[in-house]
Amino acid sequence: MSYVKEKDKNKILEDLVGYAQPNSAVHEQQKAAITVRCTEDIESSIKSLEIQLAKNAASSDKVGNRIFWLNVVLTVATLVGAIATAVIAFKT
């Protein structure tokens, strides 16, 4: 007989604290069920975190690429400004 079937963690914990006798079969089944339910929650959270990290990595690559090209444009603009300044300085 299952004392934890289709019960969530909170209900199992309530039963564990309220009704189960320590070291009985019911008590051990409830402790094992709590461990399993918590492990499932952790596994689900880790999968969700992996998905979010992959999205963040892709976004970071995109931003990094844009910053690189911005630096290229700024370098070219700086060179054009420096050349223009040098030309003006030599003409006068």
PDB file of N, CA, C and O in Angstrom:
ATOM      1  N   MET A   1       0.845  -1.184   0.000  1.00  0.00           N
ATOM      2  CA  MET A   1       0.000   0.000   0.000  1.00  0.00           C
ATOM      3  C   MET A   1       0.890   1.247   0.000  1.00  0.00           C
ATOM      4  O   MET A   1       1.868   1.331   0.742  1.00  0.00           O
ATOM      5  N   SER A   2       0.530   2.196  -0.839  1.00  0.00           N
ATOM      6  CA  SER A   2       1.324   3.412  -0.943  1.00  0.00           C
ATOM      7  C   SER A   2       0.680   4.531  -0.127  1.00  0.00           C
ATOM      8  O   SER A   2      -0.503   4.837  -0.281  1.00  0.00           O
ATOM      9  N   TYR A   3       1.477   5.123   0.731  1.00  0.00           N
ATOM     10  CA  TYR A   3       0.984   6.222   1.562  1.00  0.00           C
ATOM     11  C   TYR A   3       1.340   7.585   0.970  1.00  0.00           C
ATOM     12  O   TYR A   3       1.017   8.626   1.544  1.00  0.00           O
ATOM     13  N   VAL A   4       2.005   7.567  -0.177  1.00  0.00           N
ATOM     14  CA  VAL A   4       2.458   8.823  -0.768  1.00  0.00           C
ATOM     15  C   VAL A   4       1.991   9.027  -2.203  1.00  0.00           C
ATOM     16  O   VAL A   4       2.266  10.066  -2.803  1.00  0.00           O
ATOM     17  N   LYS A   5       1.294   8.052  -2.752  1.00  0.00           N
ATOM     18  CA  LYS A   5       0.888   8.134  -4.151  1.00  0.00           C
ATOM     19  C   LYS A   5       0.025   9.365  -4.400  1.00  0.00           C
ATOM     20  O   LYS A   5      -0.957   9.616  -3.701  1.00  0.00           O
ATOM     21  N   GLU A   6       0.426  10.130  -5.426  1.00  0.00           N
ATOM     22  CA  GLU A   6      -0.288  11.321  -5.877  1.00  0.00           C
ATOM     23  C   GLU A   6      -0.430  12.404  -4.794  1.00  0.00           C
ATOM     24  O   GLU A   6      -1.370  13.197  -4.821  1.00  0.00           O
ATOM     25  N   LYS A   7       0.503  12.425  -3.855  1.00  0.00           N
ATOM     26  CA  LYS A   7       0.536  13.488  -2.845  1.00  0.00           C
ATOM     27  C   LYS A   7       1.726  14.393  -3.142  1.00  0.00           C
ATOM     28  O   LYS A   7       2.777  13.934  -3.589  1.00  0.00           O
ATOM     29  N   ASP A   8       1.543  15.677  -2.889  1.00  0.00           N
ATOM     30  CA  ASP A   8       2.667  16.589  -3.084  1.00  0.00           C
ATOM     31  C   ASP A   8       3.538  16.596  -1.827  1.00  0.00           C
ATOM     32  O   ASP A   8       3.205  15.983  -0.812  1.00  0.00           O
ATOM     33  N   LYS A   9       4.652  17.302  -1.924  1.00  0.00           N
ATOM     34  CA  LYS A   9       5.613  17.323  -0.805  1.00  0.00           C
ATOM     35  C   LYS A   9       4.988  17.837   0.478  1.00  0.00           C
ATOM     36  O   LYS A   9       5.211  17.275   1.551  1.00  0.00           O
ATOM     37  N   ASN A  10       4.210  18.899   0.374  1.00  0.00           N
ATOM     38  CA  ASN A  10       3.640  19.498   1.590  1.00  0.00           C
ATOM     39  C   ASN A  10       2.710  18.537   2.314  1.00  0.00           C
ATOM     40  O   ASN A  10       2.744  18.443   3.540  1.00  0.00           O
ATOM     41  N   LYS A  11       1.881  17.824   1.561  1.00  0.00           N
ATOM     42  CA  LYS A  11       0.963  16.865   2.190  1.00  0.00           C
ATOM     43  C   LYS A  11       1.747  15.712   2.819  1.00  0.00           C
ATOM     44  O   LYS A  11       1.416  15.258   3.914  1.00  0.00           O
ATOM     45  N   ILE A  12       2.778  15.246   2.131  1.00  0.00           N
ATOM     46  CA  ILE A  12       3.593  14.166   2.700  1.00  0.00           C
ATOM     47  C   ILE A  12       4.269  14.637   3.981  1.00  0.00           C
ATOM     48  O   ILE A  12       4.321  13.902   4.967  1.00  0.00           O
ATOM     49  N   LEU A  13       4.784  15.862   3.968  1.00  0.00           N
ATOM     50  CA  LEU A  13       5.426  16.395   5.179  1.00  0.00           C
ATOM     51  C   LEU A  13       4.433  16.529   6.326  1.00  0.00           C
ATOM     52  O   LEU A  13       4.755  16.204   7.469  1.00  0.00           O
ATOM     53  N   GLU A  14       3.235  17.002   6.027  1.00  0.00           N
ATOM     54  CA  GLU A  14       2.208  17.099   7.080  1.00  0.00           C
ATOM     55  C   GLU A  14       1.926  15.733   7.685  1.00  0.00           C
ATOM     56  O   GLU A  14       1.857  15.584   8.905  1.00  0.00           O
ATOM     57  N   ASP A  15       1.763  14.733   6.816  1.00  0.00           N
ATOM     58  CA  ASP A  15       1.503  13.377   7.312  1.00  0.00           C
ATOM     59  C   ASP A  15       2.700  12.826   8.072  1.00  0.00           C
ATOM     60  O   ASP A  15       2.546  12.126   9.072  1.00  0.00           O
ATOM     61  N   LEU A  16       3.888  13.147   7.591  1.00  0.00           N
ATOM     62  CA  LEU A  16       5.108  12.652   8.220  1.00  0.00           C
ATOM     63  C   LEU A  16       5.233  13.185   9.636  1.00  0.00           C
ATOM     64  O   LEU A  16       5.570  12.445  10.561  1.00  0.00           O
ATOM     65  N   VAL A  17       4.964  14.459   9.799  1.00  0.00           N
ATOM     66  CA  VAL A  17       5.085  15.080  11.117  1.00  0.00           C
ATOM     67  C   VAL A  17       3.905  14.717  12.011  1.00  0.00           C
ATOM     68  O   VAL A  17       4.061  14.492  13.211  1.00  0.00           O
ATOM     69  N   GLY A  18       2.731  14.666  11.407  1.00  0.00           N
ATOM     70  CA  GLY A  18       1.533  14.510  12.217  1.00  0.00           C
ATOM     71  C   GLY A  18       1.157  13.099  12.593  1.00  0.00           C
ATOM     72  O   GLY A  18       0.673  12.864  13.700  1.00  0.00           O
ATOM     73  N   TYR A  19       1.368  12.152  11.693  1.00  0.00           N
ATOM     74  CA  TYR A  19       0.765  10.837  11.912  1.00  0.00           C
ATOM     75  C   TYR A  19       1.730   9.665  11.951  1.00  0.00           C
ATOM     76  O   TYR A  19       1.485   8.695  12.667  1.00  0.00           O
ATOM     77  N   ALA A  20       2.808   9.730  11.207  1.00  0.00           N
ATOM     78  CA  ALA A  20       3.681   8.561  11.067  1.00  0.00           C
ATOM     79  C   ALA A  20       4.465   8.293  12.340  1.00  0.00           C
ATOM     80  O   ALA A  20       4.878   9.208  13.053  1.00  0.00           O
ATOM     81  N   GLN A  21       4.653   7.012  12.597  1.00  0.00           N
ATOM     82  CA  GLN A  21       5.469   6.579  13.724  1.00  0.00           C
ATOM     83  C   GLN A  21       6.908   6.425  13.244  1.00  0.00           C
ATOM     84  O   GLN A  21       7.153   5.738  12.252  1.00  0.00           O
ATOM     85  N   PRO A  22       7.866   7.052  13.930  1.00  0.00           N
ATOM     86  CA  PRO A  22       9.270   6.936  13.504  1.00  0.00           C
ATOM     87  C   PRO A  22       9.691   5.472  13.349  1.00  0.00           C
ATOM     88  O   PRO A  22       9.338   4.612  14.157  1.00  0.00           O
ATOM     89  N   ASN A  23      10.447   5.225  12.296  1.00  0.00           N
ATOM     90  CA  ASN A  23      10.987   3.914  11.947  1.00  0.00           C
ATOM     91  C   ASN A  23       9.945   2.903  11.485  1.00  0.00           C
ATOM     92  O   ASN A  23      10.273   1.731  11.302  1.00  0.00           O
ATOM     93  N   SER A  24       8.713   3.319  11.293  1.00  0.00           N
ATOM     94  CA  SER A  24       7.711   2.405  10.742  1.00  0.00           C
ATOM     95  C   SER A  24       7.849   2.386   9.221  1.00  0.00           C
ATOM     96  O   SER A  24       8.546   3.224   8.647  1.00  0.00           O
ATOM     97  N   ALA A  25       7.196   1.447   8.580  1.00  0.00           N
ATOM     98  CA  ALA A  25       7.255   1.344   7.120  1.00  0.00           C
ATOM     99  C   ALA A  25       6.664   2.594   6.466  1.00  0.00           C
ATOM    100  O   ALA A  25       7.173   3.075   5.453  1.00  0.00           O
ATOM    101  N   VAL A  26       5.597   3.109   7.049  1.00  0.00           N
ATOM    102  CA  VAL A  26       4.957   4.315   6.518  1.00  0.00           C
ATOM    103  C   VAL A  26       5.920   5.492   6.618  1.00  0.00           C
ATOM    104  O   VAL A  26       6.082   6.255   5.665  1.00  0.00           O
ATOM    105  N   HIS A  27       6.548   5.633   7.760  1.00  0.00           N
ATOM    106  CA  HIS A  27       7.492   6.723   8.006  1.00  0.00           C
ATOM    107  C   HIS A  27       8.646   6.661   7.002  1.00  0.00           C
ATOM    108  O   HIS A  27       9.026   7.684   6.433  1.00  0.00           O
ATOM    109  N   GLU A  28       9.194   5.489   6.785  1.00  0.00           N
ATOM    110  CA  GLU A  28      10.311   5.322   5.854  1.00  0.00           C
ATOM    111  C   GLU A  28       9.871   5.616   4.419  1.00  0.00           C
ATOM    112  O   GLU A  28      10.619   6.223   3.652  1.00  0.00           O
ATOM    113  N   GLN A  29       8.664   5.190   4.058  1.00  0.00           N
ATOM    114  CA  GLN A  29       8.141   5.457   2.725  1.00  0.00           C
ATOM    115  C   GLN A  29       7.948   6.965   2.522  1.00  0.00           C
ATOM    116  O   GLN A  29       8.228   7.494   1.446  1.00  0.00           O
ATOM    117  N   GLN A  30       7.478   7.633   3.541  1.00  0.00           N
ATOM    118  CA  GLN A  30       7.277   9.081   3.436  1.00  0.00           C
ATOM    119  C   GLN A  30       8.614   9.814   3.327  1.00  0.00           C
ATOM    120  O   GLN A  30       8.735  10.757   2.545  1.00  0.00           O
ATOM    121  N   LYS A  31       9.613   9.397   4.096  1.00  0.00           N
ATOM    122  CA  LYS A  31      10.933  10.025   4.001  1.00  0.00           C
ATOM    123  C   LYS A  31      11.532   9.824   2.616  1.00  0.00           C
ATOM    124  O   LYS A  31      12.106  10.750   2.042  1.00  0.00           O
ATOM    125  N   ALA A  32      11.399   8.622   2.085  1.00  0.00           N
ATOM    126  CA  ALA A  32      11.918   8.348   0.746  1.00  0.00           C
ATOM    127  C   ALA A  32      11.169   9.175  -0.303  1.00  0.00           C
ATOM    128  O   ALA A  32      11.780   9.681  -1.244  1.00  0.00           O
ATOM    129  N   ALA A  33       9.876   9.312  -0.148  1.00  0.00           N
ATOM    130  CA  ALA A  33       9.076  10.081  -1.103  1.00  0.00           C
ATOM    131  C   ALA A  33       9.471  11.552  -1.083  1.00  0.00           C
ATOM    132  O   ALA A  33       9.553  12.190  -2.133  1.00  0.00           O
ATOM    133  N   ILE A  34       9.715  12.088   0.105  1.00  0.00           N
ATOM    134  CA  ILE A  34      10.149  13.486   0.206  1.00  0.00           C
ATOM    135  C   ILE A  34      11.483  13.664  -0.532  1.00  0.00           C
ATOM    136  O   ILE A  34      11.669  14.638  -1.263  1.00  0.00           O
ATOM    137  N   THR A  35      12.396  12.728  -0.338  1.00  0.00           N
ATOM    138  CA  THR A  35      13.700  12.795  -1.000  1.00  0.00           C
ATOM    139  C   THR A  35      13.529  12.749  -2.519  1.00  0.00           C
ATOM    140  O   THR A  35      14.156  13.523  -3.243  1.00  0.00           O
ATOM    141  N   VAL A  36      12.684  11.845  -2.993  1.00  0.00           N
ATOM    142  CA  VAL A  36      12.452  11.726  -4.425  1.00  0.00           C
ATOM    143  C   VAL A  36      11.810  12.986  -4.983  1.00  0.00           C
ATOM    144  O   VAL A  36      12.240  13.491  -6.020  1.00  0.00           O
ATOM    145  N   ARG A  37      10.779  13.506  -4.305  1.00  0.00           N
ATOM    146  CA  ARG A  37      10.094  14.710  -4.787  1.00  0.00           C
ATOM    147  C   ARG A  37      11.057  15.911  -4.831  1.00  0.00           C
ATOM    148  O   ARG A  37      11.035  16.694  -5.781  1.00  0.00           O
ATOM    149  N   CYS A  38      11.887  16.044  -3.811  1.00  0.00           N
ATOM    150  CA  CYS A  38      12.858  17.149  -3.790  1.00  0.00           C
ATOM    151  C   CYS A  38      13.897  16.986  -4.899  1.00  0.00           C
ATOM    152  O   CYS A  38      14.280  17.963  -5.541  1.00  0.00           O
ATOM    153  N   THR A  39      14.343  15.772  -5.119  1.00  0.00           N
ATOM    154  CA  THR A  39      15.303  15.509  -6.188  1.00  0.00           C
ATOM    155  C   THR A  39      14.699  15.837  -7.549  1.00  0.00           C
ATOM    156  O   THR A  39      15.379  16.400  -8.407  1.00  0.00           O
ATOM    157  N   GLU A  40      13.442  15.494  -7.753  1.00  0.00           N
ATOM    158  CA  GLU A  40      12.765  15.821  -9.008  1.00  0.00           C
ATOM    159  C   GLU A  40      12.679  17.333  -9.200  1.00  0.00           C
ATOM    160  O   GLU A  40      12.880  17.836 -10.305  1.00  0.00           O
ATOM    161  N   ASP A  41      12.379  18.055  -8.123  1.00  0.00           N
ATOM    162  CA  ASP A  41      12.309  19.522  -8.206  1.00  0.00           C
ATOM    163  C   ASP A  41      13.678  20.117  -8.546  1.00  0.00           C
ATOM    164  O   ASP A  41      13.772  21.043  -9.352  1.00  0.00           O
ATOM    165  N   ILE A  42      14.724  19.591  -7.938  1.00  0.00           N
ATOM    166  CA  ILE A  42      16.076  20.082  -8.210  1.00  0.00           C
ATOM    167  C   ILE A  42      16.443  19.801  -9.667  1.00  0.00           C
ATOM    168  O   ILE A  42      17.008  20.659 -10.344  1.00  0.00           O
ATOM    169  N   GLU A  43      16.124  18.609 -10.141  1.00  0.00           N
ATOM    170  CA  GLU A  43      16.419  18.249 -11.529  1.00  0.00           C
ATOM    171  C   GLU A  43      15.681  19.175 -12.496  1.00  0.00           C
ATOM    172  O   GLU A  43      16.253  19.624 -13.489  1.00  0.00           O
ATOM    173  N   SER A  44      14.442  19.449 -12.211  1.00  0.00           N
ATOM    174  CA  SER A  44      13.656  20.358 -13.056  1.00  0.00           C
ATOM    175  C   SER A  44      14.254  21.758 -13.050  1.00  0.00           C
ATOM    176  O   SER A  44      14.333  22.406 -14.094  1.00  0.00           O
ATOM    177  N   SER A  45      14.669  22.222 -11.890  1.00  0.00           N
ATOM    178  CA  SER A  45      15.276  23.553 -11.777  1.00  0.00           C
ATOM    179  C   SER A  45      16.595  23.629 -12.543  1.00  0.00           C
ATOM    180  O   SER A  45      16.889  24.642 -13.177  1.00  0.00           O
ATOM    181  N   ILE A  46      17.378  22.575 -12.485  1.00  0.00           N
ATOM    182  CA  ILE A  46      18.661  22.553 -13.190  1.00  0.00           C
ATOM    183  C   ILE A  46      18.433  22.585 -14.702  1.00  0.00           C
ATOM    184  O   ILE A  46      19.150  23.278 -15.424  1.00  0.00           O
ATOM    185  N   LYS A  47      17.439  21.839 -15.180  1.00  0.00           N
ATOM    186  CA  LYS A  47      17.136  21.859 -16.615  1.00  0.00           C
ATOM    187  C   LYS A  47      16.706  23.251 -17.051  1.00  0.00           C
ATOM    188  O   LYS A  47      17.122  23.740 -18.102  1.00  0.00           O
ATOM    189  N   SER A  48      15.876  23.880 -16.241  1.00  0.00           N
ATOM    190  CA  SER A  48      15.432  25.241 -16.548  1.00  0.00           C
ATOM    191  C   SER A  48      16.612  26.206 -16.554  1.00  0.00           C
ATOM    192  O   SER A  48      16.698  27.083 -17.414  1.00  0.00           O
ATOM    193  N   LEU A  49      17.505  26.047 -15.610  1.00  0.00           N
ATOM    194  CA  LEU A  49      18.694  26.890 -15.533  1.00  0.00           C
ATOM    195  C   LEU A  49      19.595  26.684 -16.758  1.00  0.00           C
ATOM    196  O   LEU A  49      20.139  27.648 -17.295  1.00  0.00           O
ATOM    197  N   GLU A  50      19.751  25.436 -17.198  1.00  0.00           N
ATOM    198  CA  GLU A  50      20.558  25.158 -18.383  1.00  0.00           C
ATOM    199  C   GLU A  50      19.994  25.859 -19.610  1.00  0.00           C
ATOM    200  O   GLU A  50      20.743  26.417 -20.412  1.00  0.00           O
ATOM    201  N   ILE A  51      18.681  25.832 -19.754  1.00  0.00           N
ATOM    202  CA  ILE A  51      18.037  26.497 -20.889  1.00  0.00           C
ATOM    203  C   ILE A  51      18.285  27.992 -20.833  1.00  0.00           C
ATOM    204  O   ILE A  51      18.615  28.613 -21.843  1.00  0.00           O
ATOM    205  N   GLN A  52      18.127  28.569 -19.648  1.00  0.00           N
ATOM    206  CA  GLN A  52      18.335  30.011 -19.503  1.00  0.00           C
ATOM    207  C   GLN A  52      19.790  30.398 -19.742  1.00  0.00           C
ATOM    208  O   GLN A  52      20.066  31.438 -20.341  1.00  0.00           O
ATOM    209  N   LEU A  53      20.716  29.572 -19.281  1.00  0.00           N
ATOM    210  CA  LEU A  53      22.136  29.849 -19.516  1.00  0.00           C
ATOM    211  C   LEU A  53      22.474  29.801 -21.001  1.00  0.00           C
ATOM    212  O   LEU A  53      23.278  30.603 -21.477  1.00  0.00           O
ATOM    213  N   ALA A  54      21.873  28.876 -21.734  1.00  0.00           N
ATOM    214  CA  ALA A  54      22.103  28.800 -23.178  1.00  0.00           C
ATOM    215  C   ALA A  54      21.580  30.061 -23.864  1.00  0.00           C
ATOM    216  O   ALA A  54      22.234  30.603 -24.756  1.00  0.00           O
ATOM    217  N   LYS A  55      20.400  30.528 -23.447  1.00  0.00           N
ATOM    218  CA  LYS A  55      19.849  31.763 -24.018  1.00  0.00           C
ATOM    219  C   LYS A  55      20.753  32.953 -23.698  1.00  0.00           C
ATOM    220  O   LYS A  55      21.001  33.796 -24.560  1.00  0.00           O
ATOM    221  N   ASN A  56      21.241  33.022 -22.471  1.00  0.00           N
ATOM    222  CA  ASN A  56      22.124  34.121 -22.072  1.00  0.00           C
ATOM    223  C   ASN A  56      23.437  34.089 -22.844  1.00  0.00           C
ATOM    224  O   ASN A  56      23.957  35.138 -23.226  1.00  0.00           O
ATOM    225  N   ALA A  57      23.972  32.904 -23.076  1.00  0.00           N
ATOM    226  CA  ALA A  57      25.224  32.786 -23.831  1.00  0.00           C
ATOM    227  C   ALA A  57      25.037  33.276 -25.263  1.00  0.00           C
ATOM    228  O   ALA A  57      25.896  33.972 -25.804  1.00  0.00           O
ATOM    229  N   ALA A  58      23.917  32.911 -25.872  1.00  0.00           N
ATOM    230  CA  ALA A  58      23.645  33.362 -27.240  1.00  0.00           C
ATOM    231  C   ALA A  58      23.501  34.880 -27.283  1.00  0.00           C
ATOM    232  O   ALA A  58      24.011  35.538 -28.189  1.00  0.00           O
ATOM    233  N   SER A  59      22.805  35.421 -26.296  1.00  0.00           N
ATOM    234  CA  SER A  59      22.624  36.873 -26.233  1.00  0.00           C
ATOM    235  C   SER A  59      23.958  37.572 -26.004  1.00  0.00           C
ATOM    236  O   SER A  59      24.216  38.624 -26.590  1.00  0.00           O
ATOM    237  N   SER A  60      24.794  37.005 -25.170  1.00  0.00           N
ATOM    238  CA  SER A  60      26.102  37.582 -24.891  1.00  0.00           C
ATOM    239  C   SER A  60      26.973  37.594 -26.141  1.00  0.00           C
ATOM    240  O   SER A  60      27.680  38.567 -26.401  1.00  0.00           O
ATOM    241  N   ASP A  61      26.921  36.516 -26.910  1.00  0.00           N
ATOM    242  CA  ASP A  61      27.677  36.466 -28.166  1.00  0.00           C
ATOM    243  C   ASP A  61      27.207  37.551 -29.129  1.00  0.00           C
ATOM    244  O   ASP A  61      28.016  38.192 -29.799  1.00  0.00           O
ATOM    245  N   LYS A  62      25.913  37.748 -29.191  1.00  0.00           N
ATOM    246  CA  LYS A  62      25.344  38.760 -30.083  1.00  0.00           C
ATOM    247  C   LYS A  62      25.813  40.164 -29.671  1.00  0.00           C
ATOM    248  O   LYS A  62      26.208  40.968 -30.515  1.00  0.00           O
ATOM    249  N   VAL A  63      25.763  40.441 -28.382  1.00  0.00           N
ATOM    250  CA  VAL A  63      26.197  41.749 -27.874  1.00  0.00           C
ATOM    251  C   VAL A  63      27.699  41.928 -28.106  1.00  0.00           C
ATOM    252  O   VAL A  63      28.141  43.006 -28.502  1.00  0.00           O
ATOM    253  N   GLY A  64      28.473  40.889 -27.863  1.00  0.00           N
ATOM    254  CA  GLY A  64      29.918  40.955 -28.077  1.00  0.00           C
ATOM    255  C   GLY A  64      30.257  41.262 -29.531  1.00  0.00           C
ATOM    256  O   GLY A  64      31.166  42.044 -29.811  1.00  0.00           O
ATOM    257  N   ASN A  65      29.528  40.651 -30.446  1.00  0.00           N
ATOM    258  CA  ASN A  65      29.747  40.897 -31.869  1.00  0.00           C
ATOM    259  C   ASN A  65      29.424  42.351 -32.228  1.00  0.00           C
ATOM    260  O   ASN A  65      30.154  42.986 -32.988  1.00  0.00           O
ATOM    261  N   ARG A  66      28.347  42.861 -31.685  1.00  0.00           N
ATOM    262  CA  ARG A  66      27.976  44.255 -31.957  1.00  0.00           C
ATOM    263  C   ARG A  66      29.004  45.232 -31.385  1.00  0.00           C
ATOM    264  O   ARG A  66      29.333  46.233 -32.021  1.00  0.00           O
ATOM    265  N   ILE A  67      29.502  44.945 -30.202  1.00  0.00           N
ATOM    266  CA  ILE A  67      30.518  45.813 -29.591  1.00  0.00           C
ATOM    267  C   ILE A  67      31.805  45.786 -30.409  1.00  0.00           C
ATOM    268  O   ILE A  67      32.458  46.818 -30.565  1.00  0.00           O
ATOM    269  N   PHE A  68      32.173  44.631 -30.928  1.00  0.00           N
ATOM    270  CA  PHE A  68      33.354  44.542 -31.779  1.00  0.00           C
ATOM    271  C   PHE A  68      33.224  45.472 -32.980  1.00  0.00           C
ATOM    272  O   PHE A  68      34.135  46.248 -33.270  1.00  0.00           O
ATOM    273  N   TRP A  69      32.094  45.394 -33.679  1.00  0.00           N
ATOM    274  CA  TRP A  69      31.922  46.237 -34.863  1.00  0.00           C
ATOM    275  C   TRP A  69      31.812  47.712 -34.506  1.00  0.00           C
ATOM    276  O   TRP A  69      32.237  48.575 -35.274  1.00  0.00           O
ATOM    277  N   LEU A  70      31.246  48.000 -33.346  1.00  0.00           N
ATOM    278  CA  LEU A  70      31.217  49.394 -32.884  1.00  0.00           C
ATOM    279  C   LEU A  70      32.642  49.906 -32.674  1.00  0.00           C
ATOM    280  O   LEU A  70      32.954  51.040 -33.035  1.00  0.00           O
ATOM    281  N   ASN A  71      33.494  49.082 -32.098  1.00  0.00           N
ATOM    282  CA  ASN A  71      34.896  49.465 -31.899  1.00  0.00           C
ATOM    283  C   ASN A  71      35.612  49.681 -33.233  1.00  0.00           C
ATOM    284  O   ASN A  71      36.434  50.589 -33.358  1.00  0.00           O
ATOM    285  N   VAL A  72      35.301  48.855 -34.222  1.00  0.00           N
ATOM    286  CA  VAL A  72      35.902  49.027 -35.553  1.00  0.00           C
ATOM    287  C   VAL A  72      35.485  50.382 -36.129  1.00  0.00           C
ATOM    288  O   VAL A  72      36.327  51.124 -36.634  1.00  0.00           O
ATOM    289  N   VAL A  73      34.208  50.702 -36.056  1.00  0.00           N
ATOM    290  CA  VAL A  73      33.707  51.979 -36.579  1.00  0.00           C
ATOM    291  C   VAL A  73      34.340  53.147 -35.839  1.00  0.00           C
ATOM    292  O   VAL A  73      34.749  54.126 -36.463  1.00  0.00           O
ATOM    293  N   LEU A  74      34.426  53.056 -34.521  1.00  0.00           N
ATOM    294  CA  LEU A  74      35.030  54.139 -33.744  1.00  0.00           C
ATOM    295  C   LEU A  74      36.523  54.295 -34.058  1.00  0.00           C
ATOM    296  O   LEU A  74      37.035  55.415 -34.071  1.00  0.00           O
ATOM    297  N   THR A  75      37.204  53.214 -34.304  1.00  0.00           N
ATOM    298  CA  THR A  75      38.619  53.282 -34.672  1.00  0.00           C
ATOM    299  C   THR A  75      38.791  53.987 -36.016  1.00  0.00           C
ATOM    300  O   THR A  75      39.657  54.847 -36.176  1.00  0.00           O
ATOM    301  N   VAL A  76      37.950  53.606 -36.976  1.00  0.00           N
ATOM    302  CA  VAL A  76      38.019  54.258 -38.293  1.00  0.00           C
ATOM    303  C   VAL A  76      37.694  55.742 -38.161  1.00  0.00           C
ATOM    304  O   VAL A  76      38.371  56.575 -38.764  1.00  0.00           O
ATOM    305  N   ALA A  77      36.671  56.085 -37.384  1.00  0.00           N
ATOM    306  CA  ALA A  77      36.315  57.494 -37.201  1.00  0.00           C
ATOM    307  C   ALA A  77      37.454  58.261 -36.530  1.00  0.00           C
ATOM    308  O   ALA A  77      37.718  59.408 -36.892  1.00  0.00           O
ATOM    309  N   THR A  78      38.127  57.649 -35.564  1.00  0.00           N
ATOM    310  CA  THR A  78      39.252  58.286 -34.894  1.00  0.00           C
ATOM    311  C   THR A  78      40.396  58.517 -35.870  1.00  0.00           C
ATOM    312  O   THR A  78      41.018  59.579 -35.863  1.00  0.00           O
ATOM    313  N   LEU A  79      40.673  57.528 -36.707  1.00  0.00           N
ATOM    314  CA  LEU A  79      41.730  57.686 -37.713  1.00  0.00           C
ATOM    315  C   LEU A  79      41.393  58.799 -38.704  1.00  0.00           C
ATOM    316  O   LEU A  79      42.263  59.595 -39.059  1.00  0.00           O
ATOM    317  N   VAL A  80      40.156  58.860 -39.145  1.00  0.00           N
ATOM    318  CA  VAL A  80      39.746  59.922 -40.071  1.00  0.00           C
ATOM    319  C   VAL A  80      39.909  61.285 -39.409  1.00  0.00           C
ATOM    320  O   VAL A  80      40.395  62.227 -40.034  1.00  0.00           O
ATOM    321  N   GLY A  81      39.506  61.388 -38.155  1.00  0.00           N
ATOM    322  CA  GLY A  81      39.663  62.649 -37.423  1.00  0.00           C
ATOM    323  C   GLY A  81      41.115  63.028 -37.237  1.00  0.00           C
ATOM    324  O   GLY A  81      41.475  64.198 -37.370  1.00  0.00           O
ATOM    325  N   ALA A  82      41.961  62.045 -36.928  1.00  0.00           N
ATOM    326  CA  ALA A  82      43.389  62.312 -36.735  1.00  0.00           C
ATOM    327  C   ALA A  82      44.042  62.747 -38.050  1.00  0.00           C
ATOM    328  O   ALA A  82      44.859  63.668 -38.073  1.00  0.00           O
ATOM    329  N   ILE A  83      43.676  62.083 -39.125  1.00  0.00           N
ATOM    330  CA  ILE A  83      44.229  62.460 -40.438  1.00  0.00           C
ATOM    331  C   ILE A  83      43.766  63.862 -40.820  1.00  0.00           C
ATOM    332  O   ILE A  83      44.557  64.667 -41.311  1.00  0.00           O
ATOM    333  N   ALA A  84      42.488  64.154 -40.596  1.00  0.00           N
ATOM    334  CA  ALA A  84      41.970  65.487 -40.914  1.00  0.00           C
ATOM    335  C   ALA A  84      42.685  66.556 -40.088  1.00  0.00           C
ATOM    336  O   ALA A  84      43.002  67.629 -40.601  1.00  0.00           O
ATOM    337  N   THR A  85      42.933  66.268 -38.834  1.00  0.00           N
ATOM    338  CA  THR A  85      43.637  67.226 -37.974  1.00  0.00           C
ATOM    339  C   THR A  85      45.066  67.439 -38.470  1.00  0.00           C
ATOM    340  O   THR A  85      45.546  68.572 -38.513  1.00  0.00           O
ATOM    341  N   ALA A  86      45.741  66.362 -38.841  1.00  0.00           N
ATOM    342  CA  ALA A  86      47.107  66.465 -39.339  1.00  0.00           C
ATOM    343  C   ALA A  86      47.148  67.262 -40.649  1.00  0.00           C
ATOM    344  O   ALA A  86      48.045  68.084 -40.841  1.00  0.00           O
ATOM    345  N   VAL A  87      46.198  67.029 -41.540  1.00  0.00           N
ATOM    346  CA  VAL A  87      46.153  67.756 -42.804  1.00  0.00           C
ATOM    347  C   VAL A  87      45.938  69.244 -42.548  1.00  0.00           C
ATOM    348  O   VAL A  87      46.602  70.077 -43.165  1.00  0.00           O
ATOM    349  N   ILE A  88      45.030  69.584 -41.657  1.00  0.00           N
ATOM    350  CA  ILE A  88      44.766  70.982 -41.324  1.00  0.00           C
ATOM    351  C   ILE A  88      46.000  71.619 -40.692  1.00  0.00           C
ATOM    352  O   ILE A  88      46.326  72.768 -40.988  1.00  0.00           O
ATOM    353  N   ALA A  89      46.687  70.876 -39.821  1.00  0.00           N
ATOM    354  CA  ALA A  89      47.861  71.413 -39.151  1.00  0.00           C
ATOM    355  C   ALA A  89      49.008  71.692 -40.139  1.00  0.00           C
ATOM    356  O   ALA A  89      49.709  72.695 -39.999  1.00  0.00           O
ATOM    357  N   PHE A  90      49.199  70.829 -41.117  1.00  0.00           N
ATOM    358  CA  PHE A  90      50.271  71.018 -42.090  1.00  0.00           C
ATOM    359  C   PHE A  90      49.956  72.091 -43.125  1.00  0.00           C
ATOM    360  O   PHE A  90      50.870  72.709 -43.672  1.00  0.00           O
ATOM    361  N   LYS A  91      48.659  72.320 -43.402  1.00  0.00           N
ATOM    362  CA  LYS A  91      48.268  73.327 -44.379  1.00  0.00           C
ATOM    363  C   LYS A  91      48.434  74.733 -43.820  1.00  0.00           C
ATOM    364  O   LYS A  91      48.626  75.672 -44.592  1.00  0.00           O
ATOM    365  N   THR A  92      48.368  74.903 -42.533  1.00  0.00           N
ATOM    366  CA  THR A  92      48.447  76.239 -41.954  1.00  0.00           C
ATOM    367  C   THR A  92      49.803  76.591 -41.465  1.00  0.00           C
ATOM    368  O   THR A  92      50.008  77.692 -40.952  1.00  0.00           O
TER     369      THR A  92
END
